[in-house]
Amino acid sequence: MAKAVDKKSKDNQMQQALEEEHRIRQAFKDKNWSEIKSSDSWVIFKVMSEFVEGFEKMAKIGPCVTIFGSARVKPNNPYYKIAEDIAERLVQQGYGVITGGGPGIMEAGNKGAHKAGGKSVGLNIYLPHEQKGNIYIDPDKLITFDYFFVRKVMFVKYSQGFIVMPGGFGTIDELSEALTLIQTKKIGRFPIVLVGKKFWNGMIEWVKDVLVSEKMISPEDLDLFSIVDTPEEAVAVIDEFYGKYLLSPNF
């Protein structure tokens, strides 16, 4: 039985390797300059259509907080339960919940919002393995994008805060984008909350020991985010930020 499972795993790895090689070959397939220019010119209409759909749908939703995190987390993982709890608490405080629309932490966020009777938004992305929107997203609040950069604009533009659960490259990408935009004053500051000290502490120590010590960022840039462990603490950071400025989710 174990040998059969091992063989199946190796076959899957082989298939994935072949598919990856095919994608690489396609990416480097010869095109003449006219084809490249023509293709680029038409892409702008697809990009524009995604912006228009996103702006029109998201503008009607109201104040929300986005929950980011790994798509690989299973429902029995403690981080899944924490994300679900945070989403429920956010709804109780008057916020809707936005996620990337997929499985894992994203599903947990939408599930918590759905259970609490709040707005549950999914900004999905077309991927080679065909990520589908999870079942807890409100049907009229699911948008699927081809382009990551358009999707990230929607996250930043329509969120009153970011809750960043443990995740991989995608989660770190979205976190870094928000921190950079706030640091460079391209957007106004909003609360960014990292959840899971054990998970994030290694990265934070590297930021302090390397980026700050080598003057790649300023010490005050560390104030652009908070790091907590519990759902109560995470939601409290959001509430305290807007309470400080006498704002509420109904602004």
Order of alpha helices (4+ residues) and beta strands (2+ residues): alpha-alpha-beta-alpha-beta-alpha-beta-beta-alpha-beta-alpha-beta-alpha-beta-alpha
